[in-house]
C-alpha cells in the first residue's frame, strides 16, 4: 500500500524553524522526484521545493531560497524540509508528493506571533 505521511508541522513564531518530514511506504523515495507544496488559505497550491531522484538535485521557489532546505534520507525512506527564518506568509498546509502523482495528506504550518 502506497503511503506518504507528512509530519512536523505546528505553530511557530516569526523567525523560528520547523523541520517537516515526508515518510514513504510501499515505494522507494530515492527512485522518484519528490516535491514539497503548500496551500495557504484562499490561495492555490504552490510548489516550494523538489529533489530529483538520481542526482538529488534540488530546486526552490524564490520566496524560500536561502531559508528552506530539502534533503533525503534513503535509509529512512524519508524526505525532509528544513524551514528556517519562517515568515507569517509561510503559513500554509504543506504537502509532499511523488513525481508519479501520489500525494500525502498534508501538515499545517502556522507562523504567528
Beta strands, then each sheet from edge to edge (+ up, - down):
strand 1: 3-7
strand 2: 10-12
strand 3: 18-25
strand 4: 34-39
strand 5: 45-51
strand 6: 58-60
strand 7: 68-73
strand 8: 78-83
strand 9: 92-98
strand 10: 107-111
sheet 1: 1+ 3- 8+ 7-
sheet 2: 2+ 10+ 9- 4+ 5- 6+
end
